[in-house]
Amino acid sequence: MFRIVLGLSFIVWMALLVGLAAALRVGPGMMPNGGQIAFESDRDGNWEVYTLDVRTSLAYNLTRNRFADHAPTWSPDGRQIAFHSNRASDADLYVMDAAGRHVRQITFTGRDWRPRWSPDGTRLLYIHGFNEIYVMNVDGSGSRYVTVGFGPEWSPDGRQIVYYVNQPNSLSSDIHLSDADGRNRRNLTNNVANDWGPSWLPDGNSVAFISSREGNPRVYVLDTACTLSARQPDTCVHLLNLSSAINRTPRWSPDGRQLAFDSIYQWQSQLYFVNADGTNLRRIRNPAGNDLYPVWSP
């Protein structure tokens, strides 16, 4: 009888341990609802696409190859990641599942980079050549020109895009807004400083961006409706007081409660998280290299 009870106890304990291990397991594609970020890093000596568990800060290398892989973007269902790579030529677009498997090349021009997945999951925005924004179907078909600019980002409803444009005869750049097809283009900023790297807040009413208007690149937020109607658009812009360091690539979590960004720390680019109200700033320590361009999982 004692042996039977001991055997049953062992089975129960093993089941509990297996369940706990499954609950704690950190691996690619395991954390829905904003539980992961994808980013690019050279922490292994080569640029790769990683995912990071926001709760545990554990990172996983998805690409693991000798080529340079950059600019990951999640599909809206969190099952796939698109990125650009020089695996076949200078820069083409690729898609893989969220575990880093089943990689397939979807463009073949050698001049396509920085993809961004549409909210409805059917299209990718990307840069072709130096500064031409294009859109295509996720299988690589139906590519067409949209407008000129850099860093395009879809609005949460997929109807508009924001991007930045170099000012004519100037070293400065401004944030622009247009319909998703490139029509109805308008300035959101018009400043002598550099404004770049826009990204939407989850509510679709505000845009975060980087600006050097006060010296070091810092994160700012603008209200789009206010900016488009104001005589002095800068009155609709406010600084996020994250730190005095060089801050870049702000990305809000899907629930709007946290912000991820990268910042220069001891001559390296490191990832940071902070609450939307500016509290609880924390750095993801990576002494081995640079971490750049975080994007939240859906």
C-alpha positions as CSV (number, residue, x, y, z in Angstrom):
1,M,0.0,0.0,0.0
2,F,2.9,2.4,0.9
3,R,4.5,1.7,-2.5
4,I,1.2,2.6,-4.3
5,V,0.8,5.8,-2.3
6,L,4.5,6.7,-2.9
7,G,4.1,6.0,-6.6
8,L,0.9,8.1,-6.9
9,S,2.6,11.0,-5.0
10,F,5.6,10.8,-7.4
11,I,3.3,11.0,-10.4
12,V,1.4,14.0,-8.9
13,W,4.6,15.8,-8.2
14,M,6.0,15.1,-11.7
15,A,2.8,16.4,-13.2
16,L,3.0,19.6,-11.1
17,L,6.6,20.1,-12.1
18,V,5.8,19.6,-15.8
19,G,3.0,22.0,-15.6
20,L,5.1,24.6,-13.8
21,A,7.9,24.2,-16.4
22,A,5.4,24.7,-19.2
23,A,4.0,27.8,-17.5
24,L,7.5,29.2,-17.0
25,R,9.0,28.1,-20.3
26,V,10.4,31.0,-22.3
27,G,10.6,30.3,-25.9
28,P,9.8,31.9,-29.2
29,G,6.1,32.4,-29.9
30,M,5.0,31.5,-26.4
31,M,3.8,34.8,-25.0
32,P,0.7,36.4,-26.6
33,N,-1.0,39.7,-25.6
34,G,2.1,41.9,-25.6
35,G,4.2,39.5,-23.6
36,Q,7.2,39.6,-25.9
37,I,9.1,42.1,-28.0
38,A,11.1,41.4,-31.1
39,F,14.2,43.4,-31.7
40,E,17.5,43.2,-33.6
41,S,20.9,42.7,-31.8
42,D,24.5,42.1,-32.5
43,R,25.1,40.5,-29.0
44,D,26.5,37.3,-30.7
45,G,28.7,39.3,-33.0
46,N,26.3,39.3,-35.9
47,W,23.0,41.1,-36.4
48,E,20.1,38.8,-35.6
49,V,16.4,38.9,-34.8
50,Y,15.6,38.1,-31.2
51,T,12.5,37.9,-29.1
52,L,12.5,38.9,-25.4
53,D,10.1,37.8,-22.7
54,V,9.0,41.1,-21.1
55,R,8.3,39.4,-17.7
56,T,11.6,37.5,-17.3
57,S,13.9,39.6,-19.6
58,L,15.2,36.3,-21.3
59,A,16.1,36.7,-24.9
60,Y,16.0,34.1,-27.7
61,N,17.9,34.3,-31.0
62,L,15.4,33.5,-33.8
63,T,17.6,33.7,-36.9
64,R,21.0,32.2,-36.0
65,N,22.9,32.6,-39.3
66,R,26.0,34.3,-40.6
67,F,24.0,37.0,-42.4
68,A,22.6,40.3,-41.1
69,D,18.9,40.2,-40.1
70,H,17.1,43.5,-39.2
71,A,13.9,45.3,-38.5
72,P,11.4,42.6,-37.3
73,T,7.7,43.2,-37.4
74,W,4.9,41.0,-36.0
75,S,1.9,39.7,-37.9
76,P,-1.3,40.9,-36.1
77,D,-2.0,37.3,-34.9
78,G,1.5,37.0,-33.4
79,R,2.3,33.9,-35.4
80,Q,4.8,35.3,-37.9
81,I,7.6,37.8,-38.1
82,A,8.8,39.7,-41.2
83,F,12.2,41.2,-41.4
84,H,14.9,42.2,-44.0
85,S,18.2,40.4,-44.6
86,N,21.2,40.3,-46.8
87,R,21.0,36.5,-47.1
88,A,20.6,36.6,-50.9
89,S,21.6,40.2,-51.8
90,D,21.9,43.6,-50.2
91,A,18.4,43.7,-48.7
92,D,15.3,41.6,-49.3
93,L,12.2,40.9,-47.2
94,Y,11.6,37.5,-45.5
95,V,8.9,36.0,-43.4
96,M,9.3,33.3,-40.7
97,D,7.0,31.9,-38.0
98,A,7.3,33.3,-34.5
99,A,9.7,30.5,-33.5
100,G,12.2,31.4,-36.2
101,R,11.3,28.4,-38.5
102,H,10.0,28.1,-42.0
103,V,11.9,31.2,-43.3
104,R,10.9,32.2,-46.8
105,Q,12.0,35.1,-49.0
106,I,9.3,37.3,-50.4
107,T,11.1,40.0,-52.4
108,F,14.0,39.6,-54.8
109,T,15.1,43.1,-55.8
110,G,18.0,43.4,-53.4
111,R,16.7,46.9,-52.4
112,D,13.8,46.2,-50.0
113,W,14.0,46.9,-46.3
114,R,12.2,47.7,-43.0
115,P,8.8,45.9,-43.4
116,R,5.8,46.8,-41.3
117,W,2.8,44.5,-41.1
118,S,-0.7,46.0,-41.7
119,P,-3.3,45.7,-38.9
120,D,-5.5,43.5,-41.0
121,G,-2.6,41.1,-41.7
122,T,-2.8,41.2,-45.5
123,R,-0.1,43.7,-46.5
124,L,3.4,44.9,-45.7
125,L,4.7,48.5,-45.9
126,Y,8.4,48.7,-46.7
127,I,11.1,50.9,-48.1
128,H,12.4,50.3,-51.6
129,G,15.7,51.7,-52.6
130,F,16.7,54.8,-50.7
131,N,13.4,56.4,-49.6
132,E,10.5,55.1,-51.6
133,I,7.6,53.7,-49.5
134,Y,5.9,50.7,-51.1
135,V,3.1,48.3,-50.0
136,M,2.5,44.7,-51.1
137,N,0.6,41.6,-50.2
138,V,2.3,39.4,-47.6
139,D,3.1,36.8,-50.1
140,G,5.2,39.3,-52.1
141,S,2.7,40.0,-54.8
142,G,1.0,43.3,-55.8
143,S,3.8,45.6,-55.0
144,R,3.0,49.3,-55.6
145,Y,4.5,52.7,-54.8
146,V,2.9,54.8,-52.0
147,T,5.0,57.9,-51.4
148,V,8.5,59.2,-50.5
149,G,9.8,58.9,-46.9
150,F,11.4,56.9,-44.2
151,G,10.2,54.8,-41.3
152,P,6.5,54.3,-42.3
153,E,4.1,53.0,-39.6
154,W,0.4,51.9,-40.0
155,S,-2.2,53.6,-37.9
156,P,-4.0,51.1,-35.6
157,D,-7.1,51.1,-38.0
158,G,-4.9,50.7,-41.1
159,R,-6.3,53.8,-42.8
160,Q,-3.3,56.1,-42.4
161,I,0.5,56.0,-42.2
162,V,3.0,58.2,-40.5
163,Y,6.6,58.5,-41.7
164,Y,9.4,61.1,-41.8
165,V,10.6,63.1,-44.7
166,N,13.9,65.1,-45.2
167,Q,13.2,68.8,-45.7
168,P,14.3,70.2,-49.1
169,N,17.8,71.8,-49.0
170,S,18.1,70.9,-45.3
171,L,19.6,68.4,-43.0
172,S,16.4,68.4,-41.0
173,S,13.4,66.0,-41.2
174,D,9.7,66.3,-40.3
175,I,6.9,63.9,-39.4
176,H,4.3,63.4,-42.1
177,L,0.8,61.8,-42.2
178,S,-1.1,60.5,-45.2
179,D,-3.8,58.1,-46.2
180,A,-2.6,54.5,-46.5
181,D,-2.4,54.9,-50.3
182,G,-0.1,58.0,-50.0
183,R,-2.9,60.5,-50.7
184,N,-3.8,63.5,-48.5
185,R,-0.3,64.1,-47.3
186,R,0.2,66.6,-44.4
187,N,2.9,67.8,-42.1
188,L,2.6,66.9,-38.4
189,T,5.8,68.7,-37.4
190,N,7.6,71.6,-39.0
191,N,10.7,72.2,-36.9
192,V,14.2,73.3,-37.6
193,A,15.4,70.3,-35.6
194,N,15.4,66.7,-36.8
195,D,12.1,64.9,-36.1
196,W,12.0,61.2,-37.0
197,G,11.1,57.6,-36.0
198,P,7.3,58.1,-35.6
199,S,5.1,55.4,-34.1
200,W,1.4,55.4,-33.2
201,L,0.0,55.1,-29.7
202,P,-2.6,52.3,-29.4
203,D,-5.5,54.8,-29.3
204,G,-4.7,56.0,-32.8
205,N,-5.0,59.6,-31.8
206,S,-1.4,60.4,-30.9
207,V,2.0,59.7,-32.5
208,A,5.4,59.4,-30.6
209,F,8.5,60.4,-32.4
210,I,12.2,61.3,-31.8
211,S,13.5,64.8,-32.0
212,S,16.7,66.7,-31.3
213,R,14.9,70.0,-30.7
214,E,16.3,70.2,-27.2
215,G,19.7,68.7,-27.9
216,N,20.0,64.9,-27.5
217,P,17.4,62.8,-29.3
218,R,14.4,62.5,-27.0
219,V,10.9,61.0,-27.2
220,Y,8.0,63.3,-27.9
221,V,4.3,62.8,-28.3
222,L,1.9,64.8,-30.5
223,D,-1.9,64.8,-30.7
224,T,-2.7,64.4,-34.4
225,A,-6.0,66.3,-34.4
226,C,-4.5,69.2,-32.5
227,T,-1.5,69.3,-34.7
228,L,-3.6,69.4,-37.9
229,S,-5.8,72.2,-36.7
230,A,-3.4,74.4,-34.7
231,R,-1.7,77.5,-36.1
232,Q,1.3,76.6,-34.0
233,P,1.6,72.8,-34.2
234,D,4.4,72.7,-31.6
235,T,1.9,73.6,-28.9
236,C,0.4,70.1,-29.5
237,V,3.8,68.4,-28.7
238,H,5.1,67.3,-25.3
239,L,8.3,65.7,-24.1
240,L,8.3,62.3,-22.4
241,N,10.6,62.8,-19.5
242,L,12.4,59.4,-19.7
243,S,16.0,60.4,-19.1
244,S,18.5,62.9,-20.4
245,A,20.2,60.3,-22.5
246,I,19.8,59.5,-26.2
247,N,16.4,57.8,-26.6
248,R,15.1,56.3,-29.8
249,T,12.4,54.0,-31.4
250,P,9.6,54.4,-28.9
251,R,7.0,51.6,-29.1
252,W,3.9,51.4,-26.9
253,S,2.6,48.0,-25.6
254,P,-0.8,47.0,-27.1
255,D,-2.6,47.9,-23.9
256,G,-0.9,51.3,-23.8
257,R,0.5,50.8,-20.3
258,Q,4.2,50.5,-21.1
259,L,6.7,51.9,-23.5
260,A,9.7,50.1,-25.0
261,F,12.6,52.1,-26.5
262,D,16.3,51.9,-27.0
263,S,18.8,54.3,-25.6
264,I,22.6,54.7,-25.5
265,Y,24.1,53.4,-22.3
266,Q,27.9,53.4,-21.9
267,W,28.4,53.7,-25.6
268,Q,26.0,50.8,-26.4
269,S,22.4,50.7,-27.5
270,Q,20.3,49.0,-24.8
271,L,16.6,48.3,-24.5
272,Y,14.4,50.0,-21.8
273,F,10.9,49.6,-20.5
274,V,8.9,52.3,-18.7
275,N,5.3,52.8,-17.6
276,A,3.3,55.2,-19.7
277,D,3.4,57.7,-16.9
278,G,7.2,57.7,-16.8
279,T,7.6,55.5,-13.7
280,N,9.4,52.2,-13.2
281,L,12.1,52.7,-15.8
282,R,14.2,49.6,-16.3
283,R,17.0,48.6,-18.5
284,I,17.5,45.2,-20.2
285,R,21.2,44.6,-19.5
286,N,23.2,43.3,-22.4
287,P,27.0,43.8,-22.0
288,A,27.8,41.9,-25.1
289,G,26.4,44.2,-27.8
290,N,23.7,46.5,-29.1
291,D,19.9,46.0,-28.9
292,L,17.8,48.1,-31.3
293,Y,14.3,48.7,-32.6
294,P,11.9,46.9,-30.2
295,V,8.4,46.0,-31.4
296,W,5.7,44.5,-29.2
297,S,4.0,41.2,-29.9
298,P,0.2,41.6,-30.5
